[in-house]
Amino acid sequence: LDAASRRRNLRHAFTLASDALVRGRHFALVDDVLTTGATASTLARLLKRAGAARVDVYCLARTPKPGD
């Protein structure tokens, strides 16, 4: 999928449990291969909106951007 399709595909794909302890915490997301970044971005946005103080993303590999 292209970047726009990935973003559309992820709408409402993730939710937090109502008792999730997020506010003020620091989270690290681990991704094996970062392609468009859509999944990491969606998860980070969800956590930040729930009050996370910080969200870092660690990936093992990054695919090149088209044209690179």
PDB file of N, CA, C and O in Angstrom:
ATOM      1  N   LEU A   1       0.833  -1.190   0.000  1.00  0.00           N
ATOM      2  CA  LEU A   1       0.000   0.000   0.000  1.00  0.00           C
ATOM      3  C   LEU A   1       0.875   1.250   0.000  1.00  0.00           C
ATOM      4  O   LEU A   1       1.969   1.260   0.564  1.00  0.00           O
ATOM      5  N   ASP A   2       0.379   2.287  -0.634  1.00  0.00           N
ATOM      6  CA  ASP A   2       1.097   3.550  -0.574  1.00  0.00           C
ATOM      7  C   ASP A   2       0.796   4.225   0.766  1.00  0.00           C
ATOM      8  O   ASP A   2      -0.030   3.739   1.538  1.00  0.00           O
ATOM      9  N   ALA A   3       1.461   5.333   1.035  1.00  0.00           N
ATOM     10  CA  ALA A   3       1.350   5.993   2.334  1.00  0.00           C
ATOM     11  C   ALA A   3      -0.089   6.403   2.655  1.00  0.00           C
ATOM     12  O   ALA A   3      -0.557   6.185   3.772  1.00  0.00           O
ATOM     13  N   ALA A   4      -0.789   6.988   1.695  1.00  0.00           N
ATOM     14  CA  ALA A   4      -2.166   7.424   1.939  1.00  0.00           C
ATOM     15  C   ALA A   4      -3.075   6.227   2.241  1.00  0.00           C
ATOM     16  O   ALA A   4      -3.928   6.296   3.125  1.00  0.00           O
ATOM     17  N   SER A   5      -2.888   5.148   1.510  1.00  0.00           N
ATOM     18  CA  SER A   5      -3.697   3.941   1.743  1.00  0.00           C
ATOM     19  C   SER A   5      -3.406   3.345   3.112  1.00  0.00           C
ATOM     20  O   SER A   5      -4.317   2.879   3.795  1.00  0.00           O
ATOM     21  N   ARG A   6      -2.143   3.358   3.514  1.00  0.00           N
ATOM     22  CA  ARG A   6      -1.786   2.839   4.841  1.00  0.00           C
ATOM     23  C   ARG A   6      -2.451   3.664   5.935  1.00  0.00           C
ATOM     24  O   ARG A   6      -2.975   3.111   6.901  1.00  0.00           O
ATOM     25  N   ARG A   7      -2.430   4.996   5.784  1.00  0.00           N
ATOM     26  CA  ARG A   7      -3.067   5.858   6.786  1.00  0.00           C
ATOM     27  C   ARG A   7      -4.565   5.584   6.866  1.00  0.00           C
ATOM     28  O   ARG A   7      -5.119   5.480   7.960  1.00  0.00           O
ATOM     29  N   ARG A   8      -5.222   5.466   5.716  1.00  0.00           N
ATOM     30  CA  ARG A   8      -6.661   5.162   5.697  1.00  0.00           C
ATOM     31  C   ARG A   8      -6.941   3.806   6.338  1.00  0.00           C
ATOM     32  O   ARG A   8      -7.902   3.658   7.092  1.00  0.00           O
ATOM     33  N   ASN A   9      -6.110   2.830   6.041  1.00  0.00           N
ATOM     34  CA  ASN A   9      -6.276   1.480   6.555  1.00  0.00           C
ATOM     35  C   ASN A   9      -6.161   1.424   8.086  1.00  0.00           C
ATOM     36  O   ASN A   9      -6.733   0.537   8.720  1.00  0.00           O
ATOM     37  N   LEU A  10      -5.429   2.364   8.669  1.00  0.00           N
ATOM     38  CA  LEU A  10      -5.182   2.353  10.113  1.00  0.00           C
ATOM     39  C   LEU A  10      -6.186   3.178  10.918  1.00  0.00           C
ATOM     40  O   LEU A  10      -6.149   3.163  12.148  1.00  0.00           O
ATOM     41  N   ARG A  11      -7.086   3.901  10.236  1.00  0.00           N
ATOM     42  CA  ARG A  11      -8.078   4.688  10.975  1.00  0.00           C
ATOM     43  C   ARG A  11      -8.891   3.769  11.875  1.00  0.00           C
ATOM     44  O   ARG A  11      -9.450   2.769  11.424  1.00  0.00           O
ATOM     45  N   HIS A  12      -8.947   4.121  13.139  1.00  0.00           N
ATOM     46  CA  HIS A  12      -9.719   3.366  14.139  1.00  0.00           C
ATOM     47  C   HIS A  12      -9.229   1.928  14.310  1.00  0.00           C
ATOM     48  O   HIS A  12      -9.980   1.081  14.794  1.00  0.00           O
ATOM     49  N   ALA A  13      -8.002   1.640  13.929  1.00  0.00           N
ATOM     50  CA  ALA A  13      -7.459   0.281  14.063  1.00  0.00           C
ATOM     51  C   ALA A  13      -6.996  -0.005  15.485  1.00  0.00           C
ATOM     52  O   ALA A  13      -6.951  -1.166  15.894  1.00  0.00           O
ATOM     53  N   PHE A  14      -6.654   1.023  16.241  1.00  0.00           N
ATOM     54  CA  PHE A  14      -6.111   0.831  17.580  1.00  0.00           C
ATOM     55  C   PHE A  14      -6.930   1.609  18.599  1.00  0.00           C
ATOM     56  O   PHE A  14      -7.410   2.708  18.320  1.00  0.00           O
ATOM     57  N   THR A  15      -7.083   1.025  19.781  1.00  0.00           N
ATOM     58  CA  THR A  15      -7.715   1.709  20.909  1.00  0.00           C
ATOM     59  C   THR A  15      -6.949   1.336  22.173  1.00  0.00           C
ATOM     60  O   THR A  15      -6.229   0.338  22.213  1.00  0.00           O
ATOM     61  N   LEU A  16      -7.116   2.145  23.183  1.00  0.00           N
ATOM     62  CA  LEU A  16      -6.521   1.855  24.484  1.00  0.00           C
ATOM     63  C   LEU A  16      -7.615   1.351  25.419  1.00  0.00           C
ATOM     64  O   LEU A  16      -8.764   1.786  25.333  1.00  0.00           O
ATOM     65  N   ALA A  17      -7.259   0.449  26.296  1.00  0.00           N
ATOM     66  CA  ALA A  17      -8.195  -0.002  27.322  1.00  0.00           C
ATOM     67  C   ALA A  17      -8.559   1.203  28.190  1.00  0.00           C
ATOM     68  O   ALA A  17      -7.738   2.096  28.393  1.00  0.00           O
ATOM     69  N   SER A  18      -9.764   1.224  28.689  1.00  0.00           N
ATOM     70  CA  SER A  18     -10.220   2.362  29.491  1.00  0.00           C
ATOM     71  C   SER A  18      -9.378   2.563  30.751  1.00  0.00           C
ATOM     72  O   SER A  18      -9.296   3.678  31.265  1.00  0.00           O
ATOM     73  N   ASP A  19      -8.757   1.502  31.250  1.00  0.00           N
ATOM     74  CA  ASP A  19      -7.937   1.622  32.454  1.00  0.00           C
ATOM     75  C   ASP A  19      -6.435   1.688  32.151  1.00  0.00           C
ATOM     76  O   ASP A  19      -5.615   1.484  33.045  1.00  0.00           O
ATOM     77  N   ALA A  20      -6.076   1.970  30.899  1.00  0.00           N
ATOM     78  CA  ALA A  20      -4.661   2.062  30.517  1.00  0.00           C
ATOM     79  C   ALA A  20      -3.990   3.218  31.251  1.00  0.00           C
ATOM     80  O   ALA A  20      -4.523   4.327  31.306  1.00  0.00           O
ATOM     81  N   LEU A  21      -2.832   2.949  31.805  1.00  0.00           N
ATOM     82  CA  LEU A  21      -2.078   3.963  32.534  1.00  0.00           C
ATOM     83  C   LEU A  21      -1.098   4.637  31.573  1.00  0.00           C
ATOM     84  O   LEU A  21       0.028   4.173  31.393  1.00  0.00           O
ATOM     85  N   VAL A  22      -1.532   5.717  30.971  1.00  0.00           N
ATOM     86  CA  VAL A  22      -0.758   6.380  29.920  1.00  0.00           C
ATOM     87  C   VAL A  22      -0.248   7.741  30.370  1.00  0.00           C
ATOM     88  O   VAL A  22       0.900   8.092  30.096  1.00  0.00           O
ATOM     89  N   ARG A  23      -1.082   8.509  31.055  1.00  0.00           N
ATOM     90  CA  ARG A  23      -0.764   9.898  31.390  1.00  0.00           C
ATOM     91  C   ARG A  23       0.598  10.032  32.076  1.00  0.00           C
ATOM     92  O   ARG A  23       0.881   9.396  33.092  1.00  0.00           O
ATOM     93  N   GLY A  24       1.433  10.899  31.468  1.00  0.00           N
ATOM     94  CA  GLY A  24       2.723  11.232  32.047  1.00  0.00           C
ATOM     95  C   GLY A  24       3.828  10.201  31.836  1.00  0.00           C
ATOM     96  O   GLY A  24       4.946  10.389  32.314  1.00  0.00           O
ATOM     97  N   ARG A  25       3.531   9.128  31.137  1.00  0.00           N
ATOM     98  CA  ARG A  25       4.529   8.069  30.963  1.00  0.00           C
ATOM     99  C   ARG A  25       5.295   8.214  29.650  1.00  0.00           C
ATOM    100  O   ARG A  25       4.869   8.913  28.731  1.00  0.00           O
ATOM    101  N   HIS A  26       6.421   7.540  29.595  1.00  0.00           N
ATOM    102  CA  HIS A  26       7.290   7.526  28.414  1.00  0.00           C
ATOM    103  C   HIS A  26       7.155   6.147  27.775  1.00  0.00           C
ATOM    104  O   HIS A  26       7.349   5.127  28.436  1.00  0.00           O
ATOM    105  N   PHE A  27       6.819   6.123  26.480  1.00  0.00           N
ATOM    106  CA  PHE A  27       6.623   4.863  25.762  1.00  0.00           C
ATOM    107  C   PHE A  27       7.668   4.711  24.661  1.00  0.00           C
ATOM    108  O   PHE A  27       8.119   5.693  24.071  1.00  0.00           O
ATOM    109  N   ALA A  28       8.038   3.475  24.403  1.00  0.00           N
ATOM    110  CA  ALA A  28       8.924   3.144  23.290  1.00  0.00           C
ATOM    111  C   ALA A  28       8.197   2.149  22.397  1.00  0.00           C
ATOM    112  O   ALA A  28       7.805   1.072  22.847  1.00  0.00           O
ATOM    113  N   LEU A  29       8.019   2.510  21.137  1.00  0.00           N
ATOM    114  CA  LEU A  29       7.419   1.616  20.152  1.00  0.00           C
ATOM    115  C   LEU A  29       8.555   0.969  19.370  1.00  0.00           C
ATOM    116  O   LEU A  29       9.489   1.652  18.948  1.00  0.00           O
ATOM    117  N   VAL A  30       8.480  -0.334  19.176  1.00  0.00           N
ATOM    118  CA  VAL A  30       9.512  -1.065  18.444  1.00  0.00           C
ATOM    119  C   VAL A  30       8.889  -1.635  17.184  1.00  0.00           C
ATOM    120  O   VAL A  30       7.884  -2.344  17.242  1.00  0.00           O
ATOM    121  N   ASP A  31       9.491  -1.323  16.050  1.00  0.00           N
ATOM    122  CA  ASP A  31       8.998  -1.791  14.749  1.00  0.00           C
ATOM    123  C   ASP A  31      10.152  -2.494  14.039  1.00  0.00           C
ATOM    124  O   ASP A  31      11.276  -1.993  14.029  1.00  0.00           O
ATOM    125  N   ASP A  32       9.875  -3.639  13.454  1.00  0.00           N
ATOM    126  CA  ASP A  32      10.951  -4.350  12.769  1.00  0.00           C
ATOM    127  C   ASP A  32      11.400  -3.611  11.520  1.00  0.00           C
ATOM    128  O   ASP A  32      12.596  -3.410  11.311  1.00  0.00           O
ATOM    129  N   VAL A  33      10.448  -3.207  10.688  1.00  0.00           N
ATOM    130  CA  VAL A  33      10.772  -2.464   9.471  1.00  0.00           C
ATOM    131  C   VAL A  33       9.825  -1.278   9.356  1.00  0.00           C
ATOM    132  O   VAL A  33       8.608  -1.452   9.291  1.00  0.00           O
ATOM    133  N   LEU A  34      10.377  -0.085   9.330  1.00  0.00           N
ATOM    134  CA  LEU A  34       9.583   1.128   9.159  1.00  0.00           C
ATOM    135  C   LEU A  34       9.468   1.388   7.664  1.00  0.00           C
ATOM    136  O   LEU A  34      10.468   1.625   6.985  1.00  0.00           O
ATOM    137  N   THR A  35       8.249   1.343   7.164  1.00  0.00           N
ATOM    138  CA  THR A  35       8.034   1.551   5.734  1.00  0.00           C
ATOM    139  C   THR A  35       7.600   2.997   5.503  1.00  0.00           C
ATOM    140  O   THR A  35       8.420   3.840   5.139  1.00  0.00           O
ATOM    141  N   THR A  36       6.315   3.286   5.712  1.00  0.00           N
ATOM    142  CA  THR A  36       5.842   4.668   5.561  1.00  0.00           C
ATOM    143  C   THR A  36       5.813   5.408   6.890  1.00  0.00           C
ATOM    144  O   THR A  36       5.741   6.637   6.922  1.00  0.00           O
ATOM    145  N   GLY A  37       5.868   4.653   7.993  1.00  0.00           N
ATOM    146  CA  GLY A  37       5.766   5.266   9.310  1.00  0.00           C
ATOM    147  C   GLY A  37       4.331   5.454   9.764  1.00  0.00           C
ATOM    148  O   GLY A  37       4.095   6.005  10.839  1.00  0.00           O
ATOM    149  N   ALA A  38       3.368   5.010   8.968  1.00  0.00           N
ATOM    150  CA  ALA A  38       1.960   5.225   9.278  1.00  0.00           C
ATOM    151  C   ALA A  38       1.538   4.531  10.577  1.00  0.00           C
ATOM    152  O   ALA A  38       0.821   5.125  11.381  1.00  0.00           O
ATOM    153  N   THR A  39       1.966   3.300  10.791  1.00  0.00           N
ATOM    154  CA  THR A  39       1.584   2.582  12.007  1.00  0.00           C
ATOM    155  C   THR A  39       2.190   3.240  13.234  1.00  0.00           C
ATOM    156  O   THR A  39       1.489   3.478  14.218  1.00  0.00           O
ATOM    157  N   ALA A  40       3.473   3.533  13.192  1.00  0.00           N
ATOM    158  CA  ALA A  40       4.139   4.173  14.323  1.00  0.00           C
ATOM    159  C   ALA A  40       3.522   5.539  14.616  1.00  0.00           C
ATOM    160  O   ALA A  40       3.322   5.898  15.777  1.00  0.00           O
ATOM    161  N   SER A  41       3.228   6.283  13.583  1.00  0.00           N
ATOM    162  CA  SER A  41       2.633   7.603  13.749  1.00  0.00           C
ATOM    163  C   SER A  41       1.239   7.512  14.370  1.00  0.00           C
ATOM    164  O   SER A  41       0.895   8.296  15.255  1.00  0.00           O
ATOM    165  N   THR A  42       0.446   6.558  13.905  1.00  0.00           N
ATOM    166  CA  THR A  42      -0.900   6.371  14.433  1.00  0.00           C
ATOM    167  C   THR A  42      -0.857   5.994  15.908  1.00  0.00           C
ATOM    168  O   THR A  42      -1.605   6.547  16.714  1.00  0.00           O
ATOM    169  N   LEU A  43       0.019   5.054  16.264  1.00  0.00           N
ATOM    170  CA  LEU A  43       0.144   4.638  17.660  1.00  0.00           C
ATOM    171  C   LEU A  43       0.679   5.770  18.540  1.00  0.00           C
ATOM    172  O   LEU A  43       0.181   5.977  19.647  1.00  0.00           O
ATOM    173  N   ALA A  44       1.667   6.490  18.069  1.00  0.00           N
ATOM    174  CA  ALA A  44       2.225   7.595  18.837  1.00  0.00           C
ATOM    175  C   ALA A  44       1.177   8.672  19.074  1.00  0.00           C
ATOM    176  O   ALA A  44       1.078   9.209  20.177  1.00  0.00           O
ATOM    177  N   ARG A  45       0.404   8.988  18.059  1.00  0.00           N
ATOM    178  CA  ARG A  45      -0.652   9.996  18.187  1.00  0.00           C
ATOM    179  C   ARG A  45      -1.696   9.551  19.220  1.00  0.00           C
ATOM    180  O   ARG A  45      -2.140  10.354  20.040  1.00  0.00           O
ATOM    181  N   LEU A  46      -2.086   8.274  19.179  1.00  0.00           N
ATOM    182  CA  LEU A  46      -3.053   7.735  20.134  1.00  0.00           C
ATOM    183  C   LEU A  46      -2.531   7.877  21.571  1.00  0.00           C
ATOM    184  O   LEU A  46      -3.260   8.314  22.461  1.00  0.00           O
ATOM    185  N   LEU A  47      -1.284   7.511  21.782  1.00  0.00           N
ATOM    186  CA  LEU A  47      -0.695   7.604  23.116  1.00  0.00           C
ATOM    187  C   LEU A  47      -0.560   9.049  23.588  1.00  0.00           C
ATOM    188  O   LEU A  47      -0.840   9.350  24.748  1.00  0.00           O
ATOM    189  N   LYS A  48      -0.139   9.934  22.708  1.00  0.00           N
ATOM    190  CA  LYS A  48       0.010  11.355  23.069  1.00  0.00           C
ATOM    191  C   LYS A  48      -1.351  11.963  23.422  1.00  0.00           C
ATOM    192  O   LYS A  48      -1.464  12.721  24.385  1.00  0.00           O
ATOM    193  N   ARG A  49      -2.367  11.633  22.650  1.00  0.00           N
ATOM    194  CA  ARG A  49      -3.715  12.160  22.944  1.00  0.00           C
ATOM    195  C   ARG A  49      -4.233  11.647  24.284  1.00  0.00           C
ATOM    196  O   ARG A  49      -5.038  12.307  24.940  1.00  0.00           O
ATOM    197  N   ALA A  50      -3.767  10.466  24.683  1.00  0.00           N
ATOM    198  CA  ALA A  50      -4.178   9.888  25.967  1.00  0.00           C
ATOM    199  C   ALA A  50      -3.340  10.414  27.122  1.00  0.00           C
ATOM    200  O   ALA A  50      -3.563  10.043  28.275  1.00  0.00           O
ATOM    201  N   GLY A  51      -2.366  11.285  26.813  1.00  0.00           N
ATOM    202  CA  GLY A  51      -1.599  11.924  27.870  1.00  0.00           C
ATOM    203  C   GLY A  51      -0.168  11.463  28.041  1.00  0.00           C
ATOM    204  O   GLY A  51       0.490  11.859  29.003  1.00  0.00           O
ATOM    205  N   ALA A  52       0.332  10.640  27.141  1.00  0.00           N
ATOM    206  CA  ALA A  52       1.731  10.201  27.244  1.00  0.00           C
ATOM    207  C   ALA A  52       2.648  11.418  27.215  1.00  0.00           C
ATOM    208  O   ALA A  52       2.440  12.354  26.443  1.00  0.00           O
ATOM    209  N   ALA A  53       3.658  11.387  28.065  1.00  0.00           N
ATOM    210  CA  ALA A  53       4.621  12.484  28.108  1.00  0.00           C
ATOM    211  C   ALA A  53       5.562  12.432  26.910  1.00  0.00           C
ATOM    212  O   ALA A  53       5.990  13.464  26.392  1.00  0.00           O
ATOM    213  N   ARG A  54       5.874  11.216  26.479  1.00  0.00           N
ATOM    214  CA  ARG A  54       6.846  11.052  25.392  1.00  0.00           C
ATOM    215  C   ARG A  54       6.630   9.700  24.725  1.00  0.00           C
ATOM    216  O   ARG A  54       6.306   8.711  25.382  1.00  0.00           O
ATOM    217  N   VAL A  55       6.817   9.674  23.410  1.00  0.00           N
ATOM    218  CA  VAL A  55       6.747   8.425  22.652  1.00  0.00           C
ATOM    219  C   VAL A  55       7.940   8.392  21.704  1.00  0.00           C
ATOM    220  O   VAL A  55       8.093   9.275  20.860  1.00  0.00           O
ATOM    221  N   ASP A  56       8.784   7.372  21.845  1.00  0.00           N
ATOM    222  CA  ASP A  56       9.918   7.167  20.949  1.00  0.00           C
ATOM    223  C   ASP A  56       9.609   5.982  20.048  1.00  0.00           C
ATOM    224  O   ASP A  56       8.877   5.069  20.432  1.00  0.00           O
ATOM    225  N   VAL A  57      10.170   6.005  18.853  1.00  0.00           N
ATOM    226  CA  VAL A  57      10.008   4.886  17.922  1.00  0.00           C
ATOM    227  C   VAL A  57      11.393   4.356  17.569  1.00  0.00           C
ATOM    228  O   VAL A  57      12.269   5.100  17.127  1.00  0.00           O
ATOM    229  N   TYR A  58      11.567   3.065  17.772  1.00  0.00           N
ATOM    230  CA  TYR A  58      12.811   2.389  17.427  1.00  0.00           C
ATOM    231  C   TYR A  58      12.509   1.393  16.327  1.00  0.00           C
ATOM    232  O   TYR A  58      11.545   0.633  16.423  1.00  0.00           O
ATOM    233  N   CYS A  59      13.322   1.388  15.282  1.00  0.00           N
ATOM    234  CA  CYS A  59      13.110   0.417  14.214  1.00  0.00           C
ATOM    235  C   CYS A  59      14.443  -0.236  13.859  1.00  0.00           C
ATOM    236  O   CYS A  59      15.510   0.357  14.019  1.00  0.00           O
ATOM    237  N   LEU A  60      14.351  -1.456  13.379  1.00  0.00           N
ATOM    238  CA  LEU A  60      15.554  -2.208  13.021  1.00  0.00           C
ATOM    239  C   LEU A  60      16.012  -1.917  11.598  1.00  0.00           C
ATOM    240  O   LEU A  60      17.198  -2.005  11.282  1.00  0.00           O
ATOM    241  N   ALA A  61      15.047  -1.569  10.743  1.00  0.00           N
ATOM    242  CA  ALA A  61      15.375  -1.260   9.344  1.00  0.00           C
ATOM    243  C   ALA A  61      14.371  -0.237   8.832  1.00  0.00           C
ATOM    244  O   ALA A  61      13.249  -0.139   9.330  1.00  0.00           O
ATOM    245  N   ARG A  62      14.792   0.516   7.836  1.00  0.00           N
ATOM    246  CA  ARG A  62      13.940   1.536   7.206  1.00  0.00           C
ATOM    247  C   ARG A  62      13.969   1.312   5.724  1.00  0.00           C
ATOM    248  O   ARG A  62      15.044   1.235   5.130  1.00  0.00           O
ATOM    249  N   THR A  63      12.792   1.204   5.099  1.00  0.00           N
ATOM    250  CA  THR A  63      12.764   1.093   3.640  1.00  0.00           C
ATOM    251  C   THR A  63      13.052   2.453   3.030  1.00  0.00           C
ATOM    252  O   THR A  63      12.682   3.475   3.608  1.00  0.00           O
ATOM    253  N   PRO A  64      13.700   2.487   1.882  1.00  0.00           N
ATOM    254  CA  PRO A  64      13.969   3.794   1.255  1.00  0.00           C
ATOM    255  C   PRO A  64      12.692   4.433   0.755  1.00  0.00           C
ATOM    256  O   PRO A  64      11.748   3.744   0.366  1.00  0.00           O
ATOM    257  N   LYS A  65      12.669   5.737   0.766  1.00  0.00           N
ATOM    258  CA  LYS A  65      11.538   6.466   0.196  1.00  0.00           C
ATOM    259  C   LYS A  65      11.567   6.289  -1.309  1.00  0.00           C
ATOM    260  O   LYS A  65      12.642   6.146  -1.892  1.00  0.00           O
ATOM    261  N   PRO A  66      10.402   6.298  -1.953  1.00  0.00           N
ATOM    262  CA  PRO A  66      10.382   6.178  -3.413  1.00  0.00           C
ATOM    263  C   PRO A  66      11.272   7.249  -4.058  1.00  0.00           C
ATOM    264  O   PRO A  66      11.188   8.426  -3.708  1.00  0.00           O
ATOM    265  N   GLY A  67      12.089   6.846  -4.966  1.00  0.00           N
ATOM    266  CA  GLY A  67      12.976   7.780  -5.654  1.00  0.00           C
ATOM    267  C   GLY A  67      14.360   7.888  -5.029  1.00  0.00           C
ATOM    268  O   GLY A  67      15.267   8.466  -5.627  1.00  0.00           O
ATOM    269  N   ASP A  68      14.529   7.333  -3.826  1.00  0.00           N
ATOM    270  CA  ASP A  68      15.857   7.381  -3.158  1.00  0.00           C
ATOM    271  C   ASP A  68      16.756   6.281  -3.678  1.00  0.00           C
ATOM    272  O   ASP A  68      17.901   6.161  -3.240  1.00  0.00           O
TER     273      ASP A  68
END
